[in-house]
C-alpha cells in the first residue's frame, strides 16, 4: 500500500502529537506528591488515553484521574489503574478454629 505525502505527513503529525500527550501526562504524574502515581504507565492512540498501573488507595487512583482528565486531544479516557492494598497493611487472615474433635468431659 502506497501512502501519499499528505497521508504520511498526517501520520507523522499524529504520532508526534501522541508522543506529546504522553510526555505531558508523564510530566504531570512525575510532579505529583504521591509516589505511586509516578510509577503509572500511559499511552495515547487515536484519541484514546490509557493509564495503567497499581496504587495502594482509591484516593491515589482518583488523584491520577484529576491530574490527567483535562489532557488535550483525549476523546476517551481508559482507567486501568488497580488498587492493591500494600502487604504490610493487609489484615492478618484469621485462623480457623482447630478442627480436631474435642473430647466430652
C-alpha positions as protocol buffer text, in pm:
chain_id: "A"
residue {
  index: 1
  type: UNK
  ca { x: 0 y: 0 z: 0 }
}
residue {
  index: 2
  type: UNK
  ca { x: 145 y: 332 z: -105 }
}
residue {
  index: 3
  type: UNK
  ca { x: 81 y: 637 z: 104 }
}
residue {
  index: 4
  type: UNK
  ca { x: 51 y: 985 z: -34 }
}
residue {
  index: 5
  type: UNK
  ca { x: 269 y: 1259 z: 103 }
}
residue {
  index: 6
  type: UNK
  ca { x: -32 y: 1411 z: 279 }
}
residue {
  index: 7
  type: UNK
  ca { x: -117 y: 1079 z: 443 }
}
residue {
  index: 8
  type: UNK
  ca { x: 242 y: 1025 z: 552 }
}
residue {
  index: 9
  type: UNK
  ca { x: 257 y: 1378 z: 691 }
}
residue {
  index: 10
  type: UNK
  ca { x: -70 y: 1328 z: 877 }
}
residue {
  index: 11
  type: UNK
  ca { x: 56 y: 1001 z: 1029 }
}
residue {
  index: 12
  type: UNK
  ca { x: 383 y: 1161 z: 1136 }
}
residue {
  index: 13
  type: UNK
  ca { x: 200 y: 1455 z: 1293 }
}
residue {
  index: 14
  type: UNK
  ca { x: -47 y: 1223 z: 1469 }
}
residue {
  index: 15
  type: UNK
  ca { x: 241 y: 1018 z: 1607 }
}
residue {
  index: 16
  type: UNK
  ca { x: 423 y: 1331 z: 1720 }
}
residue {
  index: 17
  type: UNK
  ca { x: 107 y: 1465 z: 1885 }
}
residue {
  index: 18
  type: UNK
  ca { x: 50 y: 1132 z: 2062 }
}
residue {
  index: 19
  type: UNK
  ca { x: 406 y: 1143 z: 2195 }
}
residue {
  index: 20
  type: UNK
  ca { x: 346 y: 1498 z: 2322 }
}
residue {
  index: 21
  type: UNK
  ca { x: 27 y: 1395 z: 2502 }
}
residue {
  index: 22
  type: UNK
  ca { x: 203 y: 1101 z: 2671 }
}
residue {
  index: 23
  type: UNK
  ca { x: 503 y: 1318 z: 2761 }
}
residue {
  index: 24
  type: UNK
  ca { x: 277 y: 1581 z: 2920 }
}
residue {
  index: 25
  type: UNK
  ca { x: 91 y: 1312 z: 3114 }
}
residue {
  index: 26
  type: UNK
  ca { x: 417 y: 1164 z: 3242 }
}
residue {
  index: 27
  type: UNK
  ca { x: 540 y: 1509 z: 3346 }
}
residue {
  index: 28
  type: UNK
  ca { x: 218 y: 1571 z: 3538 }
}
residue {
  index: 29
  type: UNK
  ca { x: 241 y: 1234 z: 3713 }
}
residue {
  index: 30
  type: UNK
  ca { x: 610 y: 1290 z: 3792 }
}
residue {
  index: 31
  type: UNK
  ca { x: 521 y: 1618 z: 3962 }
}
residue {
  index: 32
  type: UNK
  ca { x: 270 y: 1451 z: 4196 }
}
residue {
  index: 33
  type: UNK
  ca { x: 333 y: 1414 z: 4566 }
}
residue {
  index: 34
  type: UNK
  ca { x: 216 y: 1053 z: 4551 }
}
residue {
  index: 35
  type: UNK
  ca { x: 500 y: 812 z: 4460 }
}
residue {
  index: 36
  type: UNK
  ca { x: 254 y: 552 z: 4327 }
}
residue {
  index: 37
  type: UNK
  ca { x: 134 y: 797 z: 4061 }
}
residue {
  index: 38
  type: UNK
  ca { x: 489 y: 841 z: 3935 }
}
residue {
  index: 39
  type: UNK
  ca { x: 500 y: 470 z: 3853 }
}
residue {
  index: 40
  type: UNK
  ca { x: 185 y: 465 z: 3639 }
}
residue {
  index: 41
  type: UNK
  ca { x: 219 y: 392 z: 3268 }
}
residue {
  index: 42
  type: UNK
  ca { x: 22 y: 569 z: 3000 }
}
residue {
  index: 43
  type: UNK
  ca { x: -30 y: 554 z: 2626 }
}
residue {
  index: 44
  type: UNK
  ca { x: -230 y: 750 z: 2371 }
}
residue {
  index: 45
  type: UNK
  ca { x: -359 y: 624 z: 2038 }
}
residue {
  index: 46
  type: UNK
  ca { x: -626 y: 771 z: 1810 }
}
residue {
  index: 47
  type: UNK
  ca { x: -784 y: 985 z: 2080 }
}
residue {
  index: 48
  type: UNK
  ca { x: -786 y: 710 z: 2346 }
}
residue {
  index: 49
  type: UNK
  ca { x: -568 y: 775 z: 2650 }
}
residue {
  index: 50
  type: UNK
  ca { x: -499 y: 469 z: 2868 }
}
residue {
  index: 51
  type: UNK
  ca { x: -342 y: 475 z: 3211 }
}
residue {
  index: 52
  type: UNK
  ca { x: -224 y: 151 z: 3376 }
}
residue {
  index: 53
  type: UNK
  ca { x: -57 y: 52 z: 3698 }
}
residue {
  index: 54
  type: UNK
  ca { x: -116 y: -7 z: 4064 }
}
residue {
  index: 55
  type: UNK
  ca { x: -181 y: 225 z: 4354 }
}
residue {
  index: 56
  type: UNK
  ca { x: -247 y: 148 z: 4718 }
}
residue {
  index: 57
  type: UNK
  ca { x: -562 y: 357 z: 4775 }
}
residue {
  index: 58
  type: UNK
  ca { x: -870 y: 471 z: 4589 }
}
residue {
  index: 59
  type: UNK
  ca { x: -767 y: 826 z: 4674 }
}
residue {
  index: 60
  type: UNK
  ca { x: -447 y: 783 z: 4471 }
}
residue {
  index: 61
  type: UNK
  ca { x: -649 y: 643 z: 4182 }
}
residue {
  index: 62
  type: UNK
  ca { x: -879 y: 945 z: 4195 }
}
residue {
  index: 63
  type: UNK
  ca { x: -580 y: 1181 z: 4208 }
}
residue {
  index: 64
  type: UNK
  ca { x: -444 y: 1022 z: 3890 }
}
residue {
  index: 65
  type: UNK
  ca { x: -776 y: 1092 z: 3720 }
}
residue {
  index: 66
  type: UNK
  ca { x: -775 y: 1454 z: 3840 }
}
residue {
  index: 67
  type: UNK
  ca { x: -419 y: 1509 z: 3715 }
}
residue {
  index: 68
  type: UNK
  ca { x: -485 y: 1357 z: 3372 }
}
residue {
  index: 69
  type: UNK
  ca { x: -851 y: 1427 z: 3293 }
}
residue {
  index: 70
  type: UNK
  ca { x: -801 y: 1752 z: 3102 }
}
residue {
  index: 71
  type: UNK
  ca { x: -530 y: 1645 z: 2855 }
}
residue {
  index: 72
  type: UNK
  ca { x: -578 y: 1796 z: 2509 }
}
residue {
  index: 73
  type: UNK
  ca { x: -695 y: 1576 z: 2220 }
}
residue {
  index: 74
  type: UNK
  ca { x: -818 y: 1299 z: 2451 }
}
residue {
  index: 75
  type: UNK
  ca { x: -1160 y: 1178 z: 2341 }
}
residue {
  index: 76
  type: UNK
  ca { x: -1174 y: 873 z: 2566 }
}
residue {
  index: 77
  type: UNK
  ca { x: -1001 y: 801 z: 2896 }
}
residue {
  index: 78
  type: UNK
  ca { x: -941 y: 434 z: 2984 }
}
residue {
  index: 79
  type: UNK
  ca { x: -862 y: 385 z: 3352 }
}
residue {
  index: 80
  type: UNK
  ca { x: -687 y: 52 z: 3409 }
}
residue {
  index: 81
  type: UNK
  ca { x: -537 y: 151 z: 3744 }
}
residue {
  index: 82
  type: UNK
  ca { x: -571 y: -121 z: 4008 }
}
residue {
  index: 83
  type: UNK
  ca { x: -598 y: -52 z: 4379 }
}
residue {
  index: 84
  type: UNK
  ca { x: -380 y: -305 z: 4558 }
}
residue {
  index: 85
  type: UNK
  ca { x: -353 y: -286 z: 4934 }
}
residue {
  index: 86
  type: UNK
  ca { x: 14 y: -300 z: 5041 }
}
residue {
  index: 87
  type: UNK
  ca { x: 119 y: -627 z: 5202 }
}
residue {
  index: 88
  type: UNK
  ca { x: 227 y: -451 z: 5521 }
}
residue {
  index: 89
  type: UNK
  ca { x: -124 y: -309 z: 5567 }
}
residue {
  index: 90
  type: UNK
  ca { x: -323 y: -622 z: 5490 }
}
residue {
  index: 91
  type: UNK
  ca { x: -511 y: -764 z: 5780 }
}
residue {
  index: 92
  type: UNK
  ca { x: -393 y: -1097 z: 5902 }
}
residue {
  index: 93
  type: UNK
  ca { x: -613 y: -1382 z: 5789 }
}
residue {
  index: 94
  type: UNK
  ca { x: -793 y: -1514 z: 6093 }
}
residue {
  index: 95
  type: UNK
  ca { x: -705 y: -1869 z: 6175 }
}
residue {
  index: 96
  type: UNK
  ca { x: -984 y: -2120 z: 6164 }
}
residue {
  index: 97
  type: UNK
  ca { x: -1069 y: -2288 z: 6491 }
}
residue {
  index: 98
  type: UNK
  ca { x: -891 y: -2614 z: 6546 }
}
residue {
  index: 99
  type: UNK
  ca { x: -1081 y: -2880 z: 6353 }
}
residue {
  index: 100
  type: UNK
  ca { x: -975 y: -3169 z: 6574 }
}
residue {
  index: 101
  type: UNK
  ca { x: -1264 y: -3326 z: 6765 }
}
residue {
  index: 102
  type: UNK
  ca { x: -1286 y: -3241 z: 7130 }
}
residue {
  index: 103
  type: UNK
  ca { x: -1349 y: -3499 z: 7395 }
}
residue {
  index: 104
  type: UNK
  ca { x: -1655 y: -3462 z: 7604 }
}
residue {
  index: 105
  type: UNK
  ca { x: -1587 y: -3420 z: 7972 }
}
